[in-house]
Amino acid sequence: YIQSEVNNAAAGGVNGFAFYHFGRFTNDAGAKAEAEFFIANAKAKANVKPGTLLVLDAEINNMPTSSVIVFLDTLRNAGYHTGFYTYKYLLPKFDLEAIQTNDTQVVVLEEPCH
């Protein structure tokens, strides 16, 4: 399904795509495993190529900054651009300065949508 959506968008003139992953990891090993899963599925289901923006959606309370960095580094080491997406109320849980290194794009939402 996703591949047909990407193809249709490309046929309509869209030439830039980003994909996001809702992170559920709570440690570095889990972060690496989820990043590898994200990459494998993005390639298999949407033929995502290195250079594409892959975004971590971080919306859980117990996600350590070190694990966020492991996740993003895994994506970058595979050749992808990285993004970090979270809510303002979660910002105190993360070291944003450490996350923003290596050109990671950051998006912060004011409050959750209901």
LINPE-V821577 format. One record per pair of residues at least 6 apart in sequence whose C-alpha atoms are under 7 Angstrom apart, sorted by the first residue. I is the first residue (numbers start at 1). J is the second residue. If there is no record, write none. Layout:
# LINPE-V821577
i: <I I>
j: <J J>
This chain:
# LINPE-V821577
i: <2 2 3 3 17 18 18 18 19 19 19 20 20 20 20 21 21 21 21 22 22 22 23 23 23 25 25 26 26 26 27 27 28 28 28 31 31 31 31 32 32 32 35 35 35 42 43 50 50 50 51 51 51 52 52 53 53 53 53 54 54 54 54 55 55 55 55 56 56 56 57 57 57 58 58 59 59 64 65 65 69 72 75 76 82 82 83 83 83 84 84 84 84 85 85 85 86 86 86 87 87 87 87 87 88 88 88 88>
j: <45 46 45 46 52 52 53 54 53 54 55 54 55 56 57 38 55 56 57 56 57 58 56 57 58 31 63 62 63 64 64 67 66 67 70 67 68 70 71 70 71 74 71 74 75 48 49 78 79 80 79 80 81 80 81 80 81 82 83 80 81 82 83 82 83 84 85 83 84 85 84 85 86 85 86 86 87 94 94 95 99 82 82 82 104 105 104 105 106 104 105 106 107 106 107 108 107 108 109 108 109 110 111 112 108 109 110 111>
